[in-house]
Amino acid sequence: MSDLLTEIERTERLEPLLAAGWQLVQGRDAIEKSYKFRNFVEAFGFMTRLAILAEKHNHHPEWSNVYNRVDLIWTSHDVGGLSGRDIRLATESDRLAG
C-alpha cells in the first residue's frame, strides 16, 4: 500500500509527467493520458505489456481501447487519490509506449 502524495511530492513528481502529456482528471485525484499507436496490434501489445507490469505491482489502471488508441487513468482507490504507485506506473507506461 502507498500513501497519498504530499503537496511537495505532487509538485516534484507530477511536474515531469504533466510535461510529458499527462493531465489531471477533472473532479478526481487521478492522472490520465491517451496513447495513439499505428494499429490495433501495437495498441494491444502495449496493453499486454502494461497488464503484466501492473499485475507485478498489484496496481491496475483504468483503461479503454478503441482500435489504435489506449486511454489510461492512474489513481489509487485504496487511499483515495494519487500515490507513488501511480507516478511509478505512469512513468513506466510512457516507457512501454516507446
C-alpha positions in Angstrom: 0.0 0.0 0.0 1.1 3.5 -0.7 0.2 6.8 0.9 -1.3 9.8 -0.9 1.2 12.1 -2.4 2.1 15.1 -0.2 1.9 18.6 -1.6 5.7 18.6 -2.1 5.6 15.2 -3.8 2.8 16.4 -6.1 4.9 19.4 -7.2 8.1 17.5 -7.7 6.8 14.2 -9.1 3.8 15.3 -11.1 5.7 18.1 -13.0 7.6 15.7 -15.3 4.5 13.7 -16.1 2.5 16.8 -16.9 5.3 17.9 -19.2 5.1 14.5 -20.9 1.4 14.9 -21.7 -0.3 13.5 -18.6 -3.2 15.6 -17.4 -5.1 15.8 -14.1 -8.5 14.3 -14.3 -11.3 16.8 -13.7 -13.1 16.2 -10.4 -10.8 13.4 -9.3 -7.4 12.9 -7.8 -6.1 11.0 -10.8 -4.0 11.4 -13.9 -4.8 10.5 -17.5 -3.2 10.1 -20.9 -4.2 8.9 -24.3 -1.7 6.9 -26.4 -2.1 6.5 -30.2 -0.3 3.6 -31.9 0.0 2.7 -35.6 -2.7 -0.1 -35.4 -4.7 -2.3 -33.1 -1.9 -4.9 -32.7 0.5 -2.3 -31.4 -2.1 -0.9 -29.0 -3.0 -4.3 -27.7 0.7 -5.2 -27.3 1.2 -2.1 -25.2 -1.8 -3.1 -23.1 -0.5 -6.6 -22.6 3.0 -5.4 -21.5 1.4 -2.9 -19.1 -1.0 -5.6 -17.8 1.9 -7.8 -16.8 3.7 -4.9 -15.1 0.6 -3.8 -13.3 0.0 -7.3 -12.0 3.6 -7.5 -10.7 3.0 -4.3 -8.8 -0.6 -5.3 -7.8 -1.8 -1.9 -9.1 -4.1 -1.7 -12.0 -5.1 1.1 -14.3 -8.5 2.2 -15.5 -8.3 2.0 -19.3 -10.1 1.6 -22.5 -9.0 0.8 -26.1 -10.5 1.7 -29.4 -8.6 0.4 -32.4 -5.2 2.2 -32.1 -5.9 4.4 -29.1 -5.5 3.5 -25.4 -6.9 5.8 -22.8 -5.3 5.3 -19.4 -6.0 6.6 -15.9 -3.9 6.1 -12.8 -5.2 6.6 -9.3 -5.0 4.6 -6.0 -8.5 3.7 -5.0 -7.3 2.2 -1.7 -6.0 5.6 -0.5 -8.5 7.8 -2.4 -6.2 9.5 -4.8 -2.7 9.8 -6.3 0.1 7.8 -4.7 3.7 7.0 -5.5 2.5 3.8 -7.3 0.6 6.0 -9.8 3.7 8.1 -10.5 5.9 5.0 -11.0 3.4 3.2 -13.2 2.6 6.3 -15.3 6.3 6.7 -15.9 6.6 3.0 -16.9 3.5 3.4 -19.1 5.4 6.1 -21.1 8.5 3.9 -21.3 6.4 0.9 -22.5 4.7 3.0 -25.1 8.1 4.0 -26.5 
